[in-house]
Amino acid sequence: MSVNDVIMSALHENNVEFVTTVPCKQLAGVIEKIEQDSNILHVPSNREDEGMGLCAGAYMGGKRPAIIMQNTAIGVTINALATLIQYYHIPLPMLISYRGEIGEPVACQVEMAVHTKALLDQMKIPTYHFHAPEDANELSLILNHSFMARKPVAILMDAQFWARA
């Protein structure tokens, strides 16, 4: 089973019915599968903080949401995470392509990688780092935890994870 299939299976096992995405080359395969899935309403976003607002609305409307994004946008999501997602106890799994580590071909991606984990830690958001394809087998449990605890979680999927997938 491909990593994209494992991710889709975890979304289905946890009754995720609404996903918003921001374009990402690394996550393109799973985004394509979400787009084709008739059980998931896929609403593309222009920006990650906008996507969080969409997820909050979906949750308040009775849907289980998730967002797919890049770590380079964590900075623009801080306000939405603190004053909307965390304040109203909205469970929000964030599947994040973790750009900027060793092997990153785009220099400007590196700077945000230096800050991503520290920002998530400062906000007390549980963070899971996937390095190898088999790490995706933990996704269903992580999603379940987010919905049970009514808290956001960050799943960082780095270049090594996608290179081996």
N, C-alpha and C positions, 0 to 999 in steps of 0.2 A: 504494500500500500504506500502510495506517495505521501510526502509530508503534507501536501495540499489536501489530500483525502483524509489524513488524520485530523487536520485542523477542521475540516468540514464535519467530520464525524463528531468531534468534540462540541462543535456549535449545535449540532442536532441533538446530541445527548443531553444538552443543557437547555434545550428549548429556546435558543437564541432565534428571534424572529425578525430582528431589525439590525442591520449593519450599515454603518456609514464609513466611507473610505475616502482617503486622499491619495491621488496617484502615487505609486511607488514601484519602481522597476523590480525590486526584490520580491514584493508581495503580489506582483501582477497575476501569477497563476492562481492564487487563492481568491483574489478579487474577481477574476474571470469566473471561477466556480460559484462564487456568491451571486454574481450577476445572473447566472443561468439557473439558480435554485429557486423554484417556485414557492418554497416554504419560507424563504427569507426575503423581506423587503429590503432592497439595497438602494440607498440614497447617497450618491456621491456628494462630497463636500468640497467647497473651495478652500477652506482652512480648517485646521484641526479644532480650534475653539468653536467654530460654527458647528462642526460635527458633534461636539460634546453637547451643545444646546439641542441638536436634533435627537441625540440619544436620551437626554433628560426628558424631552417631550414624549418620545416613544415609551419610556419607562412609566411616566405618569399616565400614559394612555393604555397601560396594561401589557406592554411588550417587553421582552428581555432584549436589551441592546448590547452592541459591541462596536468598537471603533478600530479601524485599521489605519495606521499612520506611520510616519517616520519620527525618529527621536529628535531630528533637527528642529522639530516644531514644539518640543516640550516647553520652551520658553513662552510661546504665545498662548499656551493652554493653562498656565498657572492660575490666572484669575478665574477661569471657568471651572477648573478643578476645585479650587478652594471655596468659592462663593456659590457654586451651583451643585456640583457633583458631591462633594464632601458634606457641605452644609445640609443638604436634603437627603443624605444617606442613600444615594443612588448607586447601585452596583454598576460598575462600568469596566468590563474587561477591555484593556487596551493592547491590541496586538501590534507591536512596534518593530519596524525594521531598524536595527541598531547599527547605524552608519558611523564611520569615523575611526574604527580600530585598525589594527595592523592589516595591511592589504587594501585599505581604502584607496581608490584611485582619484578621488576628488578631495583636494586639500581643504576646502572650506568646511567639509563635513567633520573633520577631525576636531575642531574646537568645541562643537556641541557634545561630542562623545565624552570629552573631559568633564562636562558638567551634568550630563543626563542622570546618572545614578545618584549623585549628590542632591540634585533637585528633587528627585522622587523620594529619596530618603528624608530630606528636610520636610516634605509634605506627609511623611508617614504612610506612603503608598507601598504596599508589598510589591517587590520586584523580583521577577524570575528571569534568569538569563539562559536562553537556549543556545548551545554551542554545536550540538550534534543532532542529527535527525531524530534519534531515539528520544531526545528530550521532549519532543512533541507529544509523546505518550502521556506526559503529565498534564497536558492542557485541560483535559476534561475535569480533573480534580481541581485545578486552579480556577476554572470558570465556575464550578460548583461552589467553591469557597467565596468567590466574589458575590454571587447571588445570595448565598446563605448569610454572609456577614453584612450585606448591603454596603459594600465598599468598592472603590476602584482598585484594580490590580494592573500592574504593568508586566507584560511578557515581552522581553527584549530578544529579538531573533537576529543574531549577528551574521556577518558575511560568511563565516565558517559554517554556520548552520545551513545557509542557503547553498553554499558551494557543494556541500556533501549531500544535499537533499535530492 
